[in-house]
Amino acid sequence: MDMTKAAVKAALEIETDAGLAALLGIGRWAVGQWPADKAIPQARQWQLRAMRPDVFGRAPEGEAA
């Protein structure tokens, strides 16, 4: 899965940046800075995989978790 902000929000059925920010435990301003169609920061991708492997799968072997 391409982990763009738009794809993550759709997969988790989150409608707002504030909802995604709350899930990640960060400020909505930070999430608001991510372009909807670009990959989200790598650390947040790892965090989402750890939190929701049922949706995003696990990090590939060799990638830090």
C-alpha positions in Angstrom: 0.0 0.0 0.0 1.2 3.5 -0.8 1.1 5.2 2.5 0.0 8.6 1.6 -2.0 10.7 4.0 -5.1 10.2 1.8 -4.6 6.4 1.6 -4.1 6.1 5.3 -7.2 8.2 6.2 -9.3 6.1 3.7 -8.0 2.8 5.0 -8.8 3.8 8.6 -12.0 5.6 7.7 -10.7 8.8 9.2 -12.1 12.0 7.7 -10.0 14.7 9.2 -6.4 15.5 9.8 -7.3 16.0 13.4 -8.5 12.4 13.7 -5.3 11.1 12.2 -3.2 13.3 14.4 -5.1 12.0 17.5 -4.5 8.4 16.5 -0.7 9.1 16.0 -0.5 11.2 19.2 0.8 14.3 17.3 -0.5 17.7 16.6 -2.9 18.3 13.8 -0.7 21.0 12.5 2.0 18.5 11.8 -0.4 16.2 9.9 -1.7 19.2 8.0 1.8 19.8 6.6 1.8 16.5 4.9 0.6 16.6 1.2 -2.4 14.3 0.7 -0.8 12.6 -2.3 2.8 12.2 -1.0 4.2 9.5 1.3 3.9 10.3 5.0 7.1 10.4 7.0 8.8 7.0 7.3 8.6 7.0 11.2 4.9 7.4 11.0 4.6 4.6 8.5 6.4 2.3 11.0 4.2 3.6 13.8 1.0 2.8 11.8 2.3 -0.7 10.8 3.0 -1.4 14.5 -0.4 0.0 15.6 -2.5 -1.6 12.8 -0.7 -4.5 11.1 -4.2 -5.8 10.2 -4.6 -2.8 7.9 -1.0 -1.9 6.8 0.9 -5.1 7.3 4.2 -5.5 9.1 7.4 -3.6 8.2 9.5 -5.5 5.7 12.4 -7.5 7.0 15.4 -5.3 7.5 13.4 -2.2 8.2 13.4 -0.7 11.7 10.2 -1.0 13.5 
